[in-house]
Amino acid sequence: MSAQSVGQNTSFLGDQAAANSAAARIFAVVDRRPDIDSSQEGKGETLAKVEGRLEFRHVDFTYPSRPEAQIFHRFNLVVEAGTTVALVGASGSGKSTVVQLVERYYDPQRGTVCLDGKDVKDLNVRWLRQHIGLVSQEVKAIRRTSCPVPKSPALRMLSYPMS
């Protein structure tokens, strides 16, 4: 009878090993300290006045989860203060990545992202995020019957395929 119990219990050893391995991976993620920590109150500079000029200088970026897919290679962009910008492109072309780099959810592997000439890596992350406003638009939400041709050129480019 005891041999039967041992036989039944040993059938679960593989599952137990897999569960232990999965738990170790979960705890490694939970215990990981982020490279960019927005909870550090006093770390990083704040600007006395924000004009709002953004600049990407020779930025290289790949997401940590997909290092084989480069999003930006020597990417340059200047957005002058007070201007409105529409980022237009296919899915996966880097539109959201631009915002994530400005807000420091990620840092580029090379190059700099600057706010008013100051590298955002030198700024307090919490302060920086409090000074950023983003209006995201889902073009599919605009009904063509109520608005056959959007008045905004940016929306017009997004709404209709370009030939």
N, C-alpha and C positions, 0 to 999 in steps of 0.2 A: 504494500500500500504506500509506503514512503517513497519507493522508487517511482511510482506513478505521480505523486505530488511533485517530486523533483523534476520529472520529465515535463510536466505541465508548466511549471514555473520557469524552466530554462527556455521555453519557447518565447518568452517575453524579453529575454536578454537583449536581442537585437533592437527591439522597440525602445527599451530602456536606454541603450547607448545612443540611439538617434535622438531621443528626448533630451538627454544630457547635453549632447552637442548643440541642439537647437537652443536650449536654455543658455548655454555659454555665449552663443552668438547674439542673442537678445540682450543679455546683460552687458556685453561689450558695447552695443549700440547705446543702451541707456546710460552707461557710465562714461561714455566718450565726452570729452570737453570740446566744444566747438572752437574752430579757429577764429570765428567772428562771434564775439560774445556781447550781445546787446544789453546784458544785465549789469555790466560794469559801469556804474554811475559816473565815477570820476575819471575814467580812462578816455583819453582823446580830447582834442581841442573842440571848441565851439567858436563860431564866427560871430562877431558883434553885429554884423549886418550881412544879410544874404541878398545878393543881386540876382542870382539864378543862372549864371552862365555855366553850362555843362560842356565838358570836353573829354573825348576819348582819344588817347594818344597811343597809337601803335599797339592796340590791345589784342592779345592772343587769349582765347578762352575755350576750354572744353569742360563739360560737366564731369564731376568726379565719378559719377555712375556710368558714364559713357566716354571714356578717354579716347576711344578710337574715332569719335565723331567731332571734329573740330567745328565750333560754331563761328568763332572769329579768328582771322589771321591778319595781324597788322591792321586792325580796324581803326579808322579815324572818323570822328564825328564832332562837329561843334554846333551847339545849340545856344544861340545868343539869349540873354535874359529877356524875358517879356515876349518871346515868340511862341507860336503854337506849332507843334510838330506832329505829323502823322507818320507812324512807322508802318510801312506797307510791305508785305511779302508773303511768300508761301509758308505753310506750316513748317516749323523747324528752322526758319531762316534767321532767328535771333531777335525778333521783336520784343518778346517778354524778357529775354536775357539782358537787353539794354537796361531795362528798368531794374532787374534784379542786381545788376552790377552797380548801378547808381545807389540803390538802397543797401548795398553791401550784404546781400544774402549770400553772395559769392564774391571772391576776389579774382581778378584775371591772373593767369599764369605769367604773363608779361605785359608791360605797358602800364598806363595809369588812367584812372578815371578821376577827373577833377571837377570840383564845384568852386566857381569863382577863383580859379587858379590854384586851389589847394587840393592835394591828393585826398580823396575820400578815406583812404586808409588811416590818415592822421586825425580824422574827425571822430568825435564821440558818436557811436552808432545810434544810440537812442535819440540823441539830439538831431542827428541827420535825418532819421526816418520821420521825426515830428515835423520837419520842414519840407517834406515832399508831398505833393498832391498829384494824383493820377486819375484821369478819367478814361476808363476803358469802355470801348463800344463794341457791341456784338451786332454786326451788320444784319444778321439773320433776324434780329428783333425788329428791324424796320420793315414794315409791310409795304410792298411795292404799290398796292392799291391806294394807300393813303399818301404815299410819297413816291411817285413813279421815278423821279429823278432828284436825288438829294441835292440840296442847295450847296452843301459844303463840297469843295473839290476833293478833299480827302475821302469823304464818304462816297463821292461819285466814283473815285478810283477803286474803292473797296467793294462797292455794290455791283459793279458790272465788269465782266471780263474784258481785259484790254486785248485788242487785236493787233 
